Amino acid sequence: MMPVRVGILGFGAIGRSVVDSLLEHKEEFHLVGFSDVEQVDGTPIPQMPVEEMIHASDIVVEVASHAAVREYAVQIIESGTDLLIVSVGALADRSLEEKLLDAGPGNLIICTGALGGIDYIQAAKILGRIDDISLTSIKKPGVLSQPWMQDSMQEKLAAGDERVVVFEGNAREAAEAFPKSSNVSATLALTVGSWDTVKVRVIGDPEAKQTKHQIHLSGEVGESTFEVNSLPSTINPATSSVVPYSVVKALRTAHGSGYKIM
Ligand SMILES: NC(=O)c1ccc[n+]([C@@H]2O[C@H](COP(=O)([O-])OP(=O)(O)OC[C@H]3O[C@@H](n4cnc5c(N)ncnc54)[C@H](O)[C@@H]3O)[C@@H](O)[C@H]2O)c1
């Protein structure tokens, strides 16, 4: 079988680790190159213009930003190339979500990213009614600061010596409150097919050595809690270290050889 041709959009914390990992699977994946708004030197694969990369790829992996999804997602899918995204919060924009759902012939693949339990929740949704679904995310206070927060909240986060609930609302509101990092709540919203019913709580905790995401689900399937505690990426503390490997997992499930766990 010919290796699947992969283009990488964004050569940052996640992109670099995805590339390093995929280079260990050359019989399955051929890395055509990467695109980035910044010039990056000394890389193991070539940097190239976005259009050239899209044209040369069977699948583009977006590991860049919400802005990159807004700028390139429709173009990539309409070119017939598949697109796997991690900047899922971009889809909180209703018009972009609708355009992407209608776009083709390429496929849009949402990466499960830093979350666990999505496979079970997908099955629970097919089974039937979901009565309650919530996400509590606990992170180090320093990575949560946003321009809309009151001075008192900003000061508490900067001091980093007390536990602070910084946000409570639904997944759509979470995407507005954290415009660059609401990927986890967005992934949950897309999984259950509703931005309004997913309740989101974000907490800054100075004791948090790891980033915690806890999902609580109740419905026709029963009642479940899924919790992950991930160490931050050593390159970007705002990113969980597992995320690049969830990208590689998704690529190998879709295109790799051997048995598949889905
Ligand atoms: N789904 C999840 O669970 C999850 C978890 C963590 C991070 N993320 C998202 O993944 C994305 C990447 O995270 P990271 O930690 O690697 O960030 P990073 O800042 O380390 O790297 C991003 C790279 O993409 C480039 N870039 C940004 N906008 C671009 C554009 N429009 N076109 C081309 N290149 C662009 C930047 O120059 C940078 O090199 C972010 O959007 C982040 O919110 C998702």
The ligand as a Gaussian input file, in Angstrom:
#p B3LYP/6-31G(d) Opt

LIG

0 1
 N       -8.073000      19.727000      20.745000
 C       -7.332000      19.834000      21.844000
 O       -7.536000      19.116000      22.833000
 C       -6.205000      20.836000      21.883000
 C       -5.317000      20.812000      22.959000
 C       -4.265000      21.728000      22.971000
 C       -4.126000      22.667000      21.953000
 N       -5.025000      22.685000      20.938000
 C       -4.919000      23.686000      19.863000
 O       -3.883000      23.292000      18.991000
 C       -3.368000      24.441000      18.303000
 C       -1.839000      24.372000      18.298000
 O       -1.363000      24.327000      19.626000
 P        0.215000      24.391000      19.943000
 O        0.354000      24.178000      21.405000
 O        0.974000      23.526000      18.994000
 O        0.500000      25.931000      19.602000
 P        1.893000      26.612000      19.244000
 O        1.662000      28.074000      19.467000
 O        3.008000      25.955000      19.960000
 O        2.082000      26.328000      17.682000
 C        1.201000      26.815000      16.692000
 C        1.997000      26.988000      15.401000
 O        1.076000      27.276000      14.351000
 C        1.489000      28.448000      13.650000
 N        0.301000      29.151000      13.170000
 C       -0.610000      29.836000      13.889000
 N       -1.570000      30.342000      13.096000
 C       -1.261000      29.949000      11.830000
 C       -1.876000      30.142000      10.555000
 N       -2.984000      30.888000      10.419000
 N       -1.300000      29.563000       9.473000
 C       -0.166000      28.837000       9.596000
 N        0.474000      28.637000      10.773000
 C       -0.084000      29.175000      11.879000
 C        2.284000      29.257000      14.666000
 O        3.206000      30.133000      14.020000
 C        2.989000      28.150000      15.466000
 O        4.214000      27.766000      14.883000
 C       -3.950000      25.666000      19.032000
 O       -5.011000      26.223000      18.281000
 C       -4.503000      25.085000      20.327000
 O       -5.609000      25.822000      20.826000
 C       -6.050000      21.778000      20.871000

